[in-house]
Amino acid sequence: MATAKTGERGWVTKLKSPFQRASEFLRGVLLELKRVVWPSREEASAYTVVVLVTIIVVAIWMGALEIVFSSLAKVAGFGGGG
C-alpha cells in the first residue's frame, strides 16, 4: 500500500513541478532585480548618446568602405553596373 501512495504522490509532484519551478525562477528574478544598481537618468542619457554616436560613426565608416570597394570592383570589371 505504501507504494501506491508514493506513486500517486510522484504523479502529483510531477504535475506541480513545472509551475513550482517557474514560480521559484520568477521569485529569484525579482530578488536579483532588487539588488541591481540602476543608473541615474543623466547616466542613462549619456550612455544612450554614446551608443547612438557610435552607431552613426560605424554606419558612415561602413558606407565609405562600401563606396570604395564597389568603385574598385567596377574599375576591375567585377561590377554589374545596374
Summary of the structure (lengths in Angstrom):
residues: 82
radius of gyration: 29.5
end to end distance: 82.2
largest distance: 87.8
contacts: 140
relative contact order: 0.04
helix: 85%
strand: 0%
